[in-house]
Amino acid sequence: MRVEPDDPTGDWTREGVFEVDSGVYRIPLPLPHDGLRAVNVYAICDSSGVVLIDSGWPIAADRDRLERALAALDCGLGDIRKFLITHVHRDHYTLAVALRREFGGEIALGAGEQPTIARLNDPDHRPMIEHAAAMARHGADELAAWIRERADQIRINPGDWEPPDVWLEETDVPLGERTLQALPTPGHTQGHVVFIEDAAGLLFAGDHVLPHITPSIGFEAAPAELPLANYLRSLNLVRSLPDRKLLPAHGPVQPTVHARVDELLEHHARRLDECAAIVGGDCLTPYQVARQMTWTRRQRAFADLDEFNQILAVIETAAHLDVLVTQDRLRRQEVDGVLRYSSA
């Protein structure tokens, strides 16, 4: 394997080491059972060692590809001195935990992820069961039953989510010859952070700003009360900063952050209007609204989604409806434990 210049027009998921800036390298790691296909891990190399932004899954395919990539940079897994993690999801956090256990290295994670890390380390925690309760509250009894039928089959290893060494707030992160700024951008998760390098004009965006898709909102073990409102504030925060090169966790590197943020803000404005129009003069549950919407870039019908993606769709619809309540465009009431939305 050799280091190549990054080519945003090529297949962003193919194996390789791609230089996106002097001393900064994009390393795509495979996600074999995930529709996203790959996660971009970024390696920053200097005389003091390697810093990774995000890490991948603790599976042989990711570890082996990362090891080969670092070898092309004349480094090894033991040379990683710090992991800067944008958020707690498995494809970003868990390989860092496994490598720290074996080689050392410091893990830094956004402070807003503390409730999720605590939940995932609770011995009584049953993965997905909180989403069954949410589905019932959103009027999706069939999806709640689907989760409950499978809850005992779903297992997590709490060791995958050992706490980090450092909880990040908004702060500068010195990295030898470079300094990054950690900036909290809650929304996709409560503790999501992006990392900014002013000198090079780079924004390591994690899942906050993705070039081709919109990140899921509210799907986490310890969700926020108003995740979409948080996400929109975080998008506007990033939009208020100087424009930079976008280094996303999924998808090709892009020359501008602002252009994609504008598209994401417009997308969610349209979705809010669509939700309000579907409610109209009725009194509907999030599930009833979600069933009348289309999903993904391919505009798929709700019924054509698999159960897991239907769950994500209902959660995201509820997040939009709750923002409409804060805007006084809808009102919310709870009847027999089920949320219903109607015109304000």
N, C-alpha and C positions, 0 to 999 in steps of 0.2 A: 504494500500500500504506500502511496506517496501523497504528499500534500498538493492540493490543486486549488486554483483560484475558484471562488464561489461563483456559480452560474445560476442565477435566479430563474432562467428559462428552462433548465433541465429538470430531471426527476429529482425532486428534493429529498426523496426517501432512500436513494441508492447509497450503498456503503461507500464511505470515504472520509477524508479529512479536508475540509474546505475553508480556506482562509478568507475571512470576511473583513478583517482589518489587520494591521500589523500586530502580530502576537495574539490574535483572536481567531479561533477555529470552530467551525460548526461540525458536529459529529452526529449524524442521524443514527438513532438506535431503534431497532424494530419493535413493534407492538403486534405480535403475531395474532392475537385474538381480539384486536381492537380496530374499529373502522377508521381510526385516525392513521393507522399504518406505521407511523414512526413518531418519535419525539426527538427534537433537536436539543442536544446537550452542547453547551459552548465551553470550550477550554481556553483559559487565559494562561499563557506561559511566560514566565520570566526567569531570571537567574535564581529565584528563591523556590521555584517549583511550579506546580500546576494548581489552578483554581477552576473548579467546575461550576457552571451555572446549570442547575438541574442535573438529574443523574440516570433516569431510566428505571426499568424493573429489575429485580434481583433474579433474573433468569439467565441461563447459560448463553443464549443468543446475544443478550445485551452486554453481559460481562465480556464475552469473547470479542465482540466487535469494538467495544471501548478499549480493551487491551491492545488490539491491533492498531487502532487509531493513535493511541498514545505512543506506541512504539514508533510510528512514523514521525512523531515529534521528539524522538529520542528520550522518552519518558516511560514510566511504568505506573501501575495502579498505586504502588507505594509512594509515588511522588506527589499524589494529590494531597495538598495541605489544607484545603478548605473547600467545602461544598456550600454554595449559595443557592438556596432552594426557593423558587418563586411561590410554590404552594404545596399543600400536603398530599395531593392526589398521588396514587400509587406510581404512575409513570414518571413522576418528578422526584419523589422523595425516597423510595424504598431501597433502591440500589445504593444510595449514599449510606443508609444505615448499615447495610450488609458490608460495604467496603470499610466503613469506619471500624466495625467490629474486628475486621481482619487486619487492617493496616494502620488504623488511626486516622487522623484528619478531623477537622472541626466542621460541624454542621450548623448552619445558621438558617433559621426559618422565621417567617413573620409571626409577631406576637399574637396576632388575631387568630392563629391556628391553635392556641392553647386549649379551648374547649373541645375541639375535634380530637386532638392528641389524647386528652384525658378520656374522652368517650371510647376511643379505639383501644386504650389500655385498660379499660374497665373489664374485669373478668366476667361480669354479668352481661356485658354488651352482646346483643344478638344483631349481627349485621342486617341491615335493610328493614328491621322490624319497625324502626321509627318512620320509615316511608310507608309502611302498611297503615299506620295510624293517620299519616297525612293523606293517603289516598281515600280513606274512609271519610275524613273531614272534608275532602274536596268532592265528595259525591261519587267516587270511583270504586264502588264496592267490589266489582269484579277484579280490579287490579289489586285491591287490598287482599282479597282472598288468594290471588295468584302468588303474592309475596309470602303470605303466611304459610302456604303449602310448601314453600321452598326454604323457609327461614332456617329450619333445623339442618338443611343440607349445606348452607353457606357458612364457611368457616374463614376466619382471618387469623393470622399469626400476629399477636400483639408485638412480637419482636420486630416486625417490619416497621412499626411506628414508634420505636423508642424515641423519647424526647430529644430535641436538638441540644447542642452545647450553648447556643446563643439564640435568644428570642429578639428578633429585629423590630425596632421601631423605625421611624424616619431618621436616618443617620448616614454619615459617611462611612464607607468601608475601605480602609487603606489596604492596598494589595501590592506592597513593594513599590514598583515604579508607576503604578496606576492608583487611582481612587475612584471607586464607584459610589453612587448615592443609592441607598435603599429607600424606595418610596412606597408606602402602603397603598394598595389599590384594591380594596375589598369589593366583592361582587361575585366573581366566579367562585371564590371561597372567602370566608371572613378574613383570613390572614394573607391573602394574596399580596405579593410585593413585586414591583418591577425594579430593575437595576439600571441606572443611568451612568454613562461615562461621558461627561461634558466634553472633555478634551478631544475625544474621538468622534463625538456626535452619534453615540450609539444608545439604543434603548433595548435592553434584554427584557422582552415583554411577557415571557411565560405564556399563559393562556388569556391574558387580559385583552390583548389586541392580536387577533389572528387574521391572516390575509384573505382566507377563503370562506371561513365559517364563523358563526357566532358562538361563543362559549356557552356552555350550560350555566344556568343560574339557579342557585338554591339547592343543588344536589350535593349534600355533605352530611356527615354524621351529626353535626351540631349546627344546623342552619341558622342564618340571621333572620330577624323578624321581617326586614324589607330588603331582600338581597338585590332586587333589580334597582331600587332607589340607590343603594350603595354603588352598584355597578355604573349607573348613569353618572353619578357624582364623580366616580373615579375616571370615567372616560373624559368628562369635562375638565378634570384636573390635568390629565395628560395633554389634552388639547390646548390648555392654557400655557404650556411650557414651550420652549423653542422646539421646532421640528427636528427630528433625528432619524437616522436609519433604523428601520424596524427589524429586530432580530426575534422572530416568534418561536414558540415551542413546537408548533405544528405548521408546516408550510414553508415556502421559500422566503428568503430575506427580501425585504422591500426597501426602496430608497426613501420612503416617507412614512412617518407615523400618522401625521395629521390627515392625510387623504383617507386612510382606512378608518380612523376614528370618526370622521365625518360620515362615512358610509354606515358605520355601526349605529351612530346616533339617529341617522335617518331611518334605518331599519326598525329600531325600537319605537320611534315615533309612529311609524306606520302600523306596527303591531298593536300599539296602544289604541290607535284609532280603530283598528279592526276589531279588537276586543270590545270596545265601547259600542260599536255598531252591531255586533252580534248580540250583545245583551239587550240593546234597544229598550223596549218597554217591558221586557220579560223579567223574570227573577230566576237566574240560572246559577248552577254550580260551576266551578272551574272545569270539571269533567265535561259538562254539557257544552261549554264554550270551546274547549280544546277539540272536541269532536267535529266542530264546524269549521275548524281552521285547517290550513295545509302546512306541511312540515318539510324541513330540509330545503336545500337549494333546488331540489327536483320537484318541489310543490306536491309532496306525497299526501294522500288522504290519511287521516288519523288511523283508520281501520287497517291501512296497509303497513303500519309500523309494527314491529315486534313489541312484546309486552314491556320490555325494559325501556324502549324508546317512547312508548306511550306514557310510562311513568314520568320520564323526563319532560314530556310535552305537557302533562297536567301540572307538574310543579312550576314550569315556566309560565303557563297560562295564569296560574294563581298569582305568581309574582307580578305579572302585568296588571291583573285586576286590582291588586293591592295598591299599586302605584296610582291607578285611576281613582281609587278612594282618596288617597292623599291629595290628589288634584281636584277633589270635589266634583268629579265627573260621574262617579258611581257611589253607591252606598253599600255597605256590607252588613249582613245580619247572620246570626247563627241560629238555625232551627233544628232541634233534635240532634245536635252535634255536627251538623253539616252546614258549611258556609254557602251562602247564596248572595248574589250581587244583582243590583237593580239600579235603574237610573236615579240620579241624585235629585 
